[in-house]
């Protein structure tokens, strides 16, 4: 039974990754790194240009990054499945 629940939970996470996600608005970002430090899922990385990016593959859409951003540079998106 627990294995079935885990499979269902994994399927739900995969579905949510494609319908709910966060995106950093680069023109507003001051590159302080608060979002990366707040992300428990390690979904935010700094690229070679010094810009922070959110990986949809790792993002759980919890909103921790958005809550700590001093410039409100992180936008939530939700698409209909």
Secondary structure by P-SEA (a helix, b strand, c coil): caaaaaaaaaaaaaaaaaccccccccccccccccccccccccccccccccbbbbbccccccccccccccccccbbbbbbcc
